[in-house]
Amino acid sequence: MGDMAGDKESYTLDLNPDHMDFLTATKDKYRIPDESKVVRIALDYLSLNEDIHDAVFAEPRCLRCGG
């Protein structure tokens, strides 16, 4: 069995450099151990707060394509 934080699996994500810049800056600002943990925190928050899903996902957002 894994550690107290639960078992984890590795996945590959395609991110733009500015995504990684954001993850690294957030990690550093809040003294989070690594960028993967930043992503897990954000996903946990979204999973637990369904009331914000429309605000986050209903409108297309693409900083690169204008969508």
All heavy atoms as a GROMACS GRO file, in nm:
protein
  528
    1MET      N    1   0.085  -0.119   0.000
    1MET     CA    2   0.000   0.000   0.000
    1MET      C    3   0.088   0.124   0.000
    1MET      O    4   0.197   0.124   0.053
    1MET     CB    5  -0.093  -0.003   0.121
    1MET     CG    6  -0.191   0.112   0.119
    1MET     SD    7  -0.329   0.088   0.233
    1MET     CE    8  -0.448   0.029   0.116
    2GLY      N    9   0.037   0.237  -0.057
    2GLY     CA   10   0.114   0.359  -0.070
    2GLY      C   11   0.121   0.438   0.059
    2GLY      O   12   0.078   0.394   0.165
    3ASP      N   13   0.176   0.558   0.051
    3ASP     CA   14   0.188   0.644   0.168
    3ASP      C   15   0.050   0.696   0.210
    3ASP      O   16  -0.051   0.665   0.150
    3ASP     CB   17   0.286   0.758   0.140
    3ASP     CG   18   0.241   0.850   0.028
    3ASP    OD1   19   0.121   0.854  -0.002
    3ASP    OD2   20   0.327   0.917  -0.030
    4MET      N   21   0.048   0.776   0.315
    4MET     CA   22  -0.079   0.827   0.369
    4MET      C   23  -0.154   0.913   0.269
    4MET      O   24  -0.275   0.925   0.277
    4MET     CB   25  -0.054   0.904   0.498
    4MET     CG   26  -0.016   0.814   0.612
    4MET     SD   27   0.018   0.899   0.766
    4MET     CE   28  -0.123   1.004   0.787
    5ALA      N   29  -0.084   0.972   0.173
    5ALA     CA   30  -0.150   1.057   0.076
    5ALA      C   31  -0.215   0.976  -0.036
    5ALA      O   32  -0.280   1.032  -0.122
    5ALA     CB   33  -0.049   1.156   0.017
    6GLY      N   34  -0.200   0.846  -0.034
    6GLY     CA   35  -0.264   0.760  -0.133
    6GLY      C   36  -0.171   0.717  -0.243
    6GLY      O   37  -0.066   0.776  -0.267
    7ASP      N   38  -0.213   0.612  -0.310
    7ASP     CA   39  -0.136   0.561  -0.423
    7ASP      C   40  -0.143   0.659  -0.538
    7ASP      O   41  -0.243   0.728  -0.557
    7ASP     CB   42  -0.191   0.426  -0.467
    7ASP     CG   43  -0.172   0.318  -0.362
    7ASP    OD1   44  -0.076   0.329  -0.284
    7ASP    OD2   45  -0.253   0.224  -0.360
    8LYS      N   46  -0.038   0.664  -0.617
    8LYS     CA   47  -0.033   0.753  -0.732
    8LYS      C   48   0.009   0.675  -0.854
    8LYS      O   49   0.078   0.575  -0.845
    8LYS     CB   50   0.067   0.867  -0.706
    8LYS     CG   51   0.021   0.957  -0.594
    8LYS     CD   52   0.126   1.059  -0.558
    8LYS     CE   53   0.085   1.138  -0.437
    8LYS     NZ   54   0.065   1.061  -0.317
    9GLU      N   55  -0.034   0.721  -0.970
    9GLU     CA   56   0.006   0.666  -1.098
    9GLU      C   57   0.068   0.779  -1.177
    9GLU      O   58   0.032   0.895  -1.161
    9GLU     CB   59  -0.114   0.609  -1.173
    9GLU     CG   60  -0.178   0.491  -1.103
    9GLU     CD   61  -0.296   0.436  -1.180
    9GLU    OE1   62  -0.303   0.456  -1.303
    9GLU    OE2   63  -0.382   0.372  -1.118
   10SER      N   64   0.160   0.746  -1.265
   10SER     CA   65   0.225   0.846  -1.350
   10SER      C   66   0.151   0.859  -1.482
   10SER      O   67   0.107   0.759  -1.540
   10SER     CB   68   0.370   0.808  -1.377
   10SER     OG   69   0.445   0.814  -1.260
   11TYR      N   70   0.136   0.982  -1.527
   11TYR     CA   71   0.075   1.012  -1.655
   11TYR      C   72   0.160   1.116  -1.726
   11TYR      O   73   0.232   1.192  -1.662
   11TYR     CB   74  -0.067   1.068  -1.636
   11TYR     CG   75  -0.162   0.969  -1.573
   11TYR    CD1   76  -0.178   0.962  -1.436
   11TYR    CD2   77  -0.234   0.881  -1.653
   11TYR    CE1   78  -0.264   0.871  -1.378
   11TYR    CE2   79  -0.320   0.789  -1.595
   11TYR     CZ   80  -0.335   0.785  -1.459
   11TYR     OH   81  -0.420   0.694  -1.401
   12THR      N   82   0.147   1.122  -1.855
   12THR     CA   83   0.217   1.222  -1.933
   12THR      C   84   0.115   1.327  -1.978
   12THR      O   85   0.009   1.293  -2.030
   12THR     CB   86   0.283   1.159  -2.057
   12THR    OG1   87   0.376   1.061  -2.014
   12THR    CG2   88   0.354   1.264  -2.140
   13LEU      N   89   0.147   1.454  -1.955
   13LEU     CA   90   0.061   1.564  -1.997
   13LEU      C   91   0.137   1.653  -2.092
   13LEU      O   92   0.258   1.675  -2.076
   13LEU     CB   93   0.019   1.649  -1.876
   13LEU     CG   94  -0.062   1.581  -1.768
   13LEU    CD1   95  -0.081   1.675  -1.649
   13LEU    CD2   96  -0.196   1.537  -1.821
   14ASP      N   97   0.068   1.706  -2.190
   14ASP     CA   98   0.127   1.804  -2.280
   14ASP      C   99   0.096   1.942  -2.225
   14ASP      O  100  -0.021   1.982  -2.218
   14ASP     CB  101   0.071   1.790  -2.422
   14ASP     CG  102   0.106   1.657  -2.485
   14ASP    OD1  103   0.217   1.607  -2.459
   14ASP    OD2  104   0.022   1.604  -2.560
   15LEU      N  105   0.199   2.012  -2.182
   15LEU     CA  106   0.183   2.146  -2.126
   15LEU      C  107   0.269   2.244  -2.204
   15LEU      O  108   0.375   2.208  -2.256
   15LEU     CB  109   0.224   2.147  -1.979
   15LEU     CG  110   0.147   2.054  -1.886
   15LEU    CD1  111   0.210   2.055  -1.747
   15LEU    CD2  112   0.001   2.093  -1.879
   16ASN      N  113   0.223   2.367  -2.209
   16ASN     CA  114   0.303   2.474  -2.268
   16ASN      C  115   0.402   2.526  -2.164
   16ASN      O  116   0.380   2.508  -2.043
   16ASN     CB  117   0.212   2.588  -2.315
   16ASN     CG  118   0.120   2.542  -2.426
   16ASN    OD1  119   0.008   2.499  -2.400
   16ASN    ND2  120   0.167   2.548  -2.548
   17PRO      N  121   0.508   2.590  -2.208
   17PRO     CA  122   0.606   2.643  -2.112
   17PRO      C  123   0.544   2.735  -2.007
   17PRO      O  124   0.584   2.731  -1.891
   17PRO     CB  125   0.705   2.718  -2.201
   17PRO     CG  126   0.698   2.647  -2.332
   17PRO     CD  127   0.553   2.607  -2.346
   18ASP      N  128   0.444   2.815  -2.044
   18ASP     CA  129   0.383   2.904  -1.945
   18ASP      C  130   0.303   2.826  -1.842
   18ASP      O  131   0.291   2.869  -1.727
   18ASP     CB  132   0.298   3.014  -2.011
   18ASP     CG  133   0.188   2.960  -2.100
   18ASP    OD1  134   0.219   2.878  -2.190
   18ASP    OD2  135   0.072   3.000  -2.082
   19HIS      N  136   0.251   2.709  -1.878
   19HIS     CA  137   0.186   2.624  -1.778
   19HIS      C  138   0.288   2.580  -1.673
   19HIS      O  139   0.262   2.585  -1.552
   19HIS     CB  140   0.125   2.498  -1.842
   19HIS     CG  141   0.011   2.524  -1.933
   19HIS    ND1  142  -0.005   2.455  -2.051
   19HIS    CD2  143  -0.094   2.609  -1.924
   19HIS    CE1  144  -0.116   2.496  -2.111
   19HIS    NE2  145  -0.171   2.591  -2.035
   20MET      N  146   0.404   2.535  -1.721
   20MET     CA  147   0.508   2.492  -1.627
   20MET      C  148   0.558   2.608  -1.545
   20MET      O  149   0.586   2.592  -1.426
   20MET     CB  150   0.624   2.425  -1.701
   20MET     CG  151   0.596   2.282  -1.743
   20MET     SD  152   0.539   2.172  -1.610
   20MET     CE  153   0.670   2.181  -1.491
   21ASP      N  154   0.569   2.726  -1.605
   21ASP     CA  155   0.609   2.845  -1.529
   21ASP      C  156   0.511   2.871  -1.416
   21ASP      O  157   0.550   2.900  -1.302
   21ASP     CB  158   0.616   2.968  -1.620
   21ASP     CG  159   0.731   2.962  -1.720
   21ASP    OD1  160   0.823   2.880  -1.703
   21ASP    OD2  161   0.726   3.042  -1.817
   22PHE      N  162   0.381   2.859  -1.446
   22PHE     CA  163   0.277   2.878  -1.343
   22PHE      C  164   0.291   2.773  -1.233
   22PHE      O  165   0.287   2.806  -1.114
   22PHE     CB  166   0.138   2.872  -1.407
   22PHE     CG  167   0.028   2.865  -1.305
   22PHE    CD1  168  -0.012   2.979  -1.237
   22PHE    CD2  169  -0.034   2.745  -1.276
   22PHE    CE1  170  -0.113   2.972  -1.141
   22PHE    CE2  171  -0.135   2.737  -1.181
   22PHE     CZ  172  -0.174   2.852  -1.114
   23LEU      N  173   0.305   2.647  -1.271
   23LEU     CA  174   0.317   2.540  -1.171
   23LEU      C  175   0.440   2.560  -1.084
   23LEU      O  176   0.433   2.545  -0.961
   23LEU     CB  177   0.322   2.403  -1.239
   23LEU     CG  178   0.194   2.358  -1.310
   23LEU    CD1  179   0.218   2.227  -1.384
   23LEU    CD2  180   0.079   2.346  -1.212
   24THR      N  181   0.551   2.596  -1.144
   24THR     CA  182   0.675   2.617  -1.068
   24THR      C  183   0.663   2.738  -0.977
   24THR      O  184   0.704   2.733  -0.860
   24THR     CB  185   0.794   2.632  -1.164
   24THR    OG1  186   0.805   2.511  -1.241
   24THR    CG2  187   0.924   2.654  -1.089
   25ALA      N  188   0.606   2.847  -1.027
   25ALA     CA  189   0.589   2.967  -0.944
   25ALA      C  190   0.496   2.939  -0.826
   25ALA      O  191   0.522   2.983  -0.713
   25ALA     CB  192   0.535   3.082  -1.028
   26THR      N  193   0.390   2.864  -0.850
   26THR     CA  194   0.297   2.829  -0.743
   26THR      C  195   0.366   2.739  -0.640
   26THR      O  196   0.352   2.760  -0.519
   26THR     CB  197   0.172   2.759  -0.801
   26THR    OG1  198   0.111   2.848  -0.896
   26THR    CG2  199   0.072   2.724  -0.692
   27LYS      N  200   0.440   2.642  -0.688
   27LYS     CA  201   0.517   2.552  -0.600
   27LYS      C  202   0.610   2.633  -0.511
   27LYS      O  203   0.614   2.612  -0.389
   27LYS     CB  204   0.598   2.454  -0.684
   27LYS     CG  205   0.697   2.370  -0.604
   27LYS     CD  206   0.788   2.289  -0.694
   27LYS     CE  207   0.886   2.375  -0.769
   27LYS     NZ  208   1.012   2.405  -0.704
   28ASP      N  209   0.683   2.724  -0.571
   28ASP     CA  210   0.779   2.804  -0.495
   28ASP      C  211   0.710   2.899  -0.396
   28ASP      O  212   0.751   2.908  -0.280
   28ASP     CB  213   0.868   2.885  -0.590
   28ASP     CG  214   0.959   2.797  -0.674
   28ASP    OD1  215   0.977   2.678  -0.642
   28ASP    OD2  216   1.011   2.848  -0.775
   29LYS      N  217   0.604   2.966  -0.442
   29LYS     CA  218   0.535   3.062  -0.356
   29LYS      C  219   0.476   2.996  -0.232
   29LYS      O  220   0.484   3.051  -0.122
   29LYS     CB  221   0.424   3.131  -0.435
   29LYS     CG  222   0.344   3.231  -0.353
   29LYS     CD  223   0.240   3.303  -0.437
   29LYS     CE  224   0.163   3.402  -0.352
   29LYS     NZ  225   0.065   3.477  -0.433
   30TYR      N  226   0.418   2.878  -0.249
   30TYR     CA  227   0.350   2.811  -0.138
   30TYR      C  228   0.431   2.697  -0.077
   30TYR      O  229   0.380   2.622   0.005
   30TYR     CB  230   0.212   2.762  -0.184
   30TYR     CG  231   0.122   2.877  -0.221
   30TYR    CD1  232   0.102   2.911  -0.354
   30TYR    CD2  233   0.061   2.953  -0.123
   30TYR    CE1  234   0.022   3.018  -0.389
   30TYR    CE2  235  -0.020   3.060  -0.157
   30TYR     CZ  236  -0.039   3.093  -0.290
   30TYR     OH  237  -0.119   3.200  -0.324
   31ARG      N  238   0.556   2.688  -0.119
   31ARG     CA  239   0.648   2.586  -0.066
   31ARG      C  240   0.590   2.444  -0.077
   31ARG      O  241   0.593   2.367   0.018
   31ARG     CB  242   0.688   2.618   0.077
   31ARG     CG  243   0.763   2.749   0.088
   31ARG     CD  244   0.806   2.776   0.230
   31ARG     NE  245   0.877   2.902   0.235
   31ARG     CZ  246   0.866   2.987   0.334
   31ARG    NH1  247   0.791   2.961   0.437
   31ARG    NH2  248   0.934   3.100   0.332
   32ILE      N  249   0.537   2.415  -0.193
   32ILE     CA  250   0.482   2.283  -0.224
   32ILE      C  251   0.599   2.199  -0.277
   32ILE      O  252   0.684   2.250  -0.350
   32ILE     CB  253   0.368   2.296  -0.326
   32ILE    CG1  254   0.255   2.381  -0.264
   32ILE    CG2  255   0.317   2.160  -0.371
   32ILE    CD1  256   0.147   2.423  -0.362
   33PRO      N  257   0.607   2.072  -0.240
   33PRO     CA  258   0.725   1.992  -0.273
   33PRO      C  259   0.759   1.983  -0.422
   33PRO      O  260   0.876   1.983  -0.459
   33PRO     CB  261   0.693   1.853  -0.218
   33PRO     CG  262   0.589   1.875  -0.114
   33PRO     CD  263   0.513   1.998  -0.156
   34ASP      N  264   0.658   1.973  -0.509
   34ASP     CA  265   0.688   1.962  -0.653
   34ASP      C  266   0.565   2.001  -0.735
   34ASP      O  267   0.455   2.018  -0.682
   34ASP     CB  268   0.736   1.821  -0.690
   34ASP     CG  269   0.640   1.713  -0.648
   34ASP    OD1  270   0.521   1.718  -0.687
   34ASP    OD2  271   0.682   1.621  -0.576
   35GLU      N  272   0.587   2.018  -0.865
   35GLU     CA  273   0.480   2.061  -0.954
   35GLU      C  274   0.365   1.960  -0.961
   35GLU      O  275   0.249   1.999  -0.976
   35GLU     CB  276   0.536   2.089  -1.095
   35GLU     CG  277   0.621   2.214  -1.104
   35GLU     CD  278   0.767   2.194  -1.062
   35GLU    OE1  279   0.805   2.082  -1.021
   35GLU    OE2  280   0.844   2.291  -1.071
   36SER      N  281   0.397   1.832  -0.950
   36SER     CA  282   0.292   1.730  -0.951
   36SER      C  283   0.195   1.751  -0.836
   36SER      O  284   0.073   1.734  -0.852
   36SER     CB  285   0.352   1.590  -0.941
   36SER     OG  286   0.426   1.559  -1.056
   37LYS      N  287   0.246   1.789  -0.721
   37LYS     CA  288   0.161   1.814  -0.605
   37LYS      C  289   0.071   1.935  -0.630
   37LYS      O  290  -0.045   1.935  -0.590
   37LYS     CB  291   0.247   1.834  -0.480
   37LYS     CG  292   0.169   1.866  -0.354
   37LYS     CD  293   0.086   1.750  -0.306
   37LYS     CE  294   0.021   1.782  -0.173
   37LYS     NZ  295  -0.070   1.676  -0.130
   38VAL      N  296   0.122   2.036  -0.699
   38VAL     CA  297   0.040   2.153  -0.732
   38VAL      C  298  -0.079   2.109  -0.817
   38VAL      O  299  -0.194   2.150  -0.792
   38VAL     CB  300   0.123   2.260  -0.808
   38VAL    CG1  301   0.035   2.376  -0.854
   38VAL    CG2  302   0.238   2.311  -0.722
   39VAL      N  303  -0.055   2.025  -0.915
   39VAL     CA  304  -0.163   1.976  -1.001
   39VAL      C  305  -0.262   1.895  -0.919
   39VAL      O  306  -0.384   1.913  -0.932
   39VAL     CB  307  -0.107   1.892  -1.118
   39VAL    CG1  308  -0.218   1.825  -1.196
   39VAL    CG2  309  -0.021   1.978  -1.210
   40ARG      N  310  -0.214   1.808  -0.831
   40ARG     CA  311  -0.304   1.727  -0.748
   40ARG      C  312  -0.390   1.814  -0.657
   40ARG      O  313  -0.509   1.788  -0.638
   40ARG     CB  314  -0.226   1.624  -0.668
   40ARG     CG  315  -0.166   1.514  -0.755
   40ARG     CD  316  -0.115   1.396  -0.674
   40ARG     NE  317  -0.016   1.432  -0.573
   40ARG     CZ  318   0.115   1.443  -0.595
   40ARG    NH1  319   0.165   1.424  -0.716
   40ARG    NH2  320   0.197   1.473  -0.496
   41ILE      N  321  -0.332   1.919  -0.601
   41ILE     CA  322  -0.408   2.011  -0.515
   41ILE      C  323  -0.520   2.077  -0.596
   41ILE      O  324  -0.634   2.084  -0.551
   41ILE     CB  325  -0.315   2.118  -0.453
   41ILE    CG1  326  -0.222   2.053  -0.350
   41ILE    CG2  327  -0.395   2.232  -0.392
   41ILE    CD1  328  -0.109   2.143  -0.304
   42ALA      N  329  -0.487   2.125  -0.716
   42ALA     CA  330  -0.588   2.190  -0.800
   42ALA      C  331  -0.698   2.093  -0.839
   42ALA      O  332  -0.817   2.127  -0.834
   42ALA     CB  333  -0.521   2.250  -0.925
   43LEU      N  334  -0.661   1.970  -0.874
   43LEU     CA  335  -0.761   1.870  -0.911
   43LEU      C  336  -0.848   1.831  -0.793
   43LEU      O  337  -0.970   1.814  -0.806
   43LEU     CB  338  -0.693   1.747  -0.971
   43LEU     CG  339  -0.632   1.768  -1.110
   43LEU    CD1  340  -0.552   1.645  -1.152
   43LEU    CD2  341  -0.738   1.802  -1.213
   44ASP      N  342  -0.787   1.816  -0.676
   44ASP     CA  343  -0.865   1.785  -0.555
   44ASP      C  344  -0.965   1.896  -0.528
   44ASP      O  345  -1.082   1.870  -0.497
   44ASP     CB  346  -0.774   1.766  -0.433
   44ASP     CG  347  -0.702   1.633  -0.432
   44ASP    OD1  348  -0.739   1.543  -0.510
   44ASP    OD2  349  -0.607   1.620  -0.353
   45TYR      N  350  -0.922   2.022  -0.539
   45TYR     CA  351  -1.011   2.135  -0.514
   45TYR      C  352  -1.128   2.134  -0.612
   45TYR      O  353  -1.244   2.150  -0.573
   45TYR     CB  354  -0.933   2.266  -0.524
   45TYR     CG  355  -1.019   2.386  -0.494
   45TYR    CD1  356  -1.050   2.420  -0.364
   45TYR    CD2  357  -1.071   2.464  -0.597
   45TYR    CE1  358  -1.131   2.530  -0.335
   45TYR    CE2  359  -1.151   2.573  -0.570
   45TYR     CZ  360  -1.181   2.605  -0.439
   45TYR     OH  361  -1.262   2.714  -0.412
   46LEU      N  362  -1.096   2.115  -0.742
   46LEU     CA  363  -1.202   2.111  -0.841
   46LEU      C  364  -1.297   1.994  -0.818
   46LEU      O  365  -1.418   2.007  -0.832
   46LEU     CB  366  -1.142   2.103  -0.982
   46LEU     CG  367  -1.083   2.233  -1.035
   46LEU    CD1  368  -0.998   2.206  -1.158
   46LEU    CD2  369  -1.194   2.332  -1.065
   47SER      N  370  -1.243   1.880  -0.780
   47SER     CA  371  -1.326   1.762  -0.756
   47SER      C  372  -1.423   1.784  -0.641
   47SER      O  373  -1.535   1.734  -0.643
   47SER     CB  374  -1.238   1.641  -0.724
   47SER     OG  375  -1.158   1.606  -0.834
   48LEU      N  376  -1.380   1.858  -0.541
   48LEU     CA  377  -1.462   1.879  -0.421
   48LEU      C  378  -1.557   1.998  -0.432
   48LEU      O  379  -1.642   2.016  -0.346
   48LEU     CB  380  -1.371   1.897  -0.300
   48LEU     CG  381  -1.290   1.773  -0.260
   48LEU    CD1  382  -1.188   1.810  -0.152
   48LEU    CD2  383  -1.382   1.662  -0.214
   49ASN      N  384  -1.541   2.080  -0.534
   49ASN     CA  385  -1.620   2.202  -0.547
   49ASN      C  386  -1.691   2.207  -0.682
   49ASN      O  387  -1.659   2.288  -0.769
   49ASN     CB  388  -1.530   2.324  -0.527
   49ASN     CG  389  -1.478   2.332  -0.386
   49ASN    OD1  390  -1.548   2.375  -0.296
   49ASN    ND2  391  -1.356   2.286  -0.366
   50GLU      N  392  -1.791   2.121  -0.698
   50GLU     CA  393  -1.863   2.113  -0.824
   50GLU      C  394  -1.933   2.244  -0.860
   50GLU      O  395  -1.960   2.270  -0.977
   50GLU     CB  396  -1.963   1.998  -0.820
   50GLU     CG  397  -1.897   1.862  -0.819
   50GLU     CD  398  -1.996   1.748  -0.825
   50GLU    OE1  399  -2.108   1.768  -0.879
   50GLU    OE2  400  -1.961   1.639  -0.778
   51ASP      N  401  -1.963   2.327  -0.760
   51ASP     CA  402  -2.031   2.453  -0.786
   51ASP      C  403  -1.948   2.550  -0.870
   51ASP      O  404  -2.003   2.644  -0.927
   51ASP     CB  405  -2.074   2.520  -0.655
   51ASP     CG  406  -1.956   2.546  -0.561
   51ASP    OD1  407  -1.872   2.456  -0.545
   51ASP    OD2  408  -1.951   2.656  -0.503
   52ILE      N  409  -1.819   2.528  -0.882
   52ILE     CA  410  -1.735   2.617  -0.963
   52ILE      C  411  -1.705   2.559  -1.101
   52ILE      O  412  -1.639   2.623  -1.182
   52ILE     CB  413  -1.604   2.655  -0.892
   52ILE    CG1  414  -1.515   2.534  -0.869
   52ILE    CG2  415  -1.632   2.730  -0.764
   52ILE    CD1  416  -1.375   2.568  -0.824
   53HIS      N  417  -1.753   2.439  -1.130
   53HIS     CA  418  -1.721   2.375  -1.259
   53HIS      C  419  -1.765   2.459  -1.378
   53HIS      O  420  -1.688   2.472  -1.474
   53HIS     CB  421  -1.783   2.235  -1.266
   53HIS     CG  422  -1.711   2.136  -1.181
   53HIS    ND1  423  -1.736   2.002  -1.188
   53HIS    CD2  424  -1.616   2.150  -1.086
   53HIS    CE1  425  -1.660   1.938  -1.103
   53HIS    NE2  426  -1.586   2.026  -1.039
   54ASP      N  427  -1.885   2.514  -1.374
   54ASP     CA  428  -1.929   2.598  -1.487
   54ASP      C  429  -1.839   2.719  -1.506
   54ASP      O  430  -1.803   2.754  -1.618
   54ASP     CB  431  -2.074   2.642  -1.469
   54ASP     CG  432  -2.173   2.532  -1.500
   54ASP    OD1  433  -2.134   2.430  -1.560
   54ASP    OD2  434  -2.291   2.548  -1.462
   55ALA      N  435  -1.799   2.781  -1.396
   55ALA     CA  436  -1.711   2.898  -1.405
   55ALA      C  437  -1.576   2.862  -1.466
   55ALA      O  438  -1.515   2.941  -1.537
   55ALA     CB  439  -1.692   2.961  -1.267
   56VAL      N  440  -1.531   2.740  -1.441
   56VAL     CA  441  -1.399   2.698  -1.490
   56VAL      C  442  -1.408   2.637  -1.629
   56VAL      O  443  -1.324   2.667  -1.715
   56VAL     CB  444  -1.335   2.596  -1.392
   56VAL    CG1  445  -1.206   2.540  -1.446
   56VAL    CG2  446  -1.312   2.661  -1.256
   57PHE      N  447  -1.509   2.552  -1.655
   57PHE     CA  448  -1.509   2.470  -1.775
   57PHE      C  449  -1.611   2.506  -1.882
   57PHE      O  450  -1.593   2.467  -1.998
   57PHE     CB  451  -1.530   2.323  -1.738
   57PHE     CG  452  -1.422   2.268  -1.650
   57PHE    CD1  453  -1.450   2.229  -1.519
   57PHE    CD2  454  -1.292   2.253  -1.695
   57PHE    CE1  455  -1.351   2.177  -1.437
   57PHE    CE2  456  -1.193   2.203  -1.614
   57PHE     CZ  457  -1.222   2.164  -1.485
   58ALA      N  458  -1.716   2.578  -1.849
   58ALA     CA  459  -1.824   2.601  -1.946
   58ALA      C  460  -1.782   2.692  -2.061
   58ALA      O  461  -1.829   2.677  -2.173
   58ALA     CB  462  -1.948   2.657  -1.877
   59GLU      N  463  -1.694   2.784  -2.034
   59GLU     CA  464  -1.650   2.877  -2.136
   59GLU      C  465  -1.514   2.832  -2.190
   59GLU      O  466  -1.423   2.803  -2.113
   59GLU     CB  467  -1.636   3.016  -2.073
   59GLU     CG  468  -1.624   3.127  -2.172
   59GLU     CD  469  -1.630   3.262  -2.102
   59GLU    OE1  470  -1.719   3.281  -2.017
   59GLU    OE2  471  -1.544   3.346  -2.132
   60PRO      N  472  -1.500   2.825  -2.324
   60PRO     CA  473  -1.369   2.786  -2.379
   60PRO      C  474  -1.261   2.886  -2.336
   60PRO      O  475  -1.284   3.007  -2.335
   60PRO     CB  476  -1.390   2.791  -2.530
   60PRO     CG  477  -1.537   2.788  -2.550
   60PRO     CD  478  -1.598   2.849  -2.427
   61ARG      N  479  -1.147   2.833  -2.300
   61ARG     CA  480  -1.034   2.918  -2.261
   61ARG      C  481  -0.908   2.865  -2.327
   61ARG      O  482  -0.867   2.753  -2.305
   61ARG     CB  483  -1.012   2.913  -2.111
   61ARG     CG  484  -1.129   2.964  -2.029
   61ARG     CD  485  -1.093   2.969  -1.883
   61ARG     NE  486  -1.195   2.981  -1.785
   61ARG     CZ  487  -1.305   3.050  -1.789
   61ARG    NH1  488  -1.337   3.115  -1.894
   61ARG    NH2  489  -1.389   3.053  -1.688
   62CYS      N  490  -0.850   2.948  -2.410
   62CYS     CA  491  -0.723   2.911  -2.473
   62CYS      C  492  -0.642   3.038  -2.490
   62CYS      O  493  -0.676   3.125  -2.569
   62CYS     CB  494  -0.745   2.842  -2.608
   62CYS     SG  495  -0.589   2.796  -2.687
   63LEU      N  496  -0.535   3.049  -2.413
   63LEU     CA  497  -0.452   3.169  -2.418
   63LEU      C  498  -0.377   3.180  -2.550
   63LEU      O  499  -0.334   3.288  -2.588
   63LEU     CB  500  -0.351   3.168  -2.303
   63LEU     CG  501  -0.412   3.166  -2.162
   63LEU    CD1  502  -0.300   3.157  -2.058
   63LEU    CD2  503  -0.497   3.289  -2.138
   64ARG      N  504  -0.361   3.069  -2.621
   64ARG     CA  505  -0.284   3.068  -2.744
   64ARG      C  506  -0.368   3.083  -2.869
   64ARG      O  507  -0.323   3.134  -2.969
   64ARG     CB  508  -0.201   2.940  -2.753
   64ARG     CG  509  -0.079   2.947  -2.664
   64ARG     CD  510  -0.046   2.808  -2.610
   64ARG     NE  511  -0.007   2.816  -2.469
   64ARG     CZ  512  -0.092   2.820  -2.367
   64ARG    NH1  513  -0.219   2.812  -2.385
   64ARG    NH2  514  -0.048   2.831  -2.245
   65CYS      N  515  -0.492   3.033  -2.866
   65CYS     CA  516  -0.576   3.035  -2.986
   65CYS      C  517  -0.689   3.137  -2.977
   65CYS      O  518  -0.766   3.152  -3.071
   65CYS     CB  519  -0.632   2.896  -3.013
   65CYS     SG  520  -0.746   2.836  -2.888
   66GLY      N  521  -0.703   3.204  -2.863
   66GLY     CA  522  -0.807   3.304  -2.847
   66GLY      C  523  -0.945   3.244  -2.821
   66GLY      O  524  -1.043   3.315  -2.816
   67GLY      N  525  -0.951   3.113  -2.800
   67GLY     CA  526  -1.080   3.045  -2.777
   67GLY      C  527  -1.113   3.035  -2.631
   67GLY      O  528  -1.043   3.067  -2.542
   0.00000   0.00000   0.00000
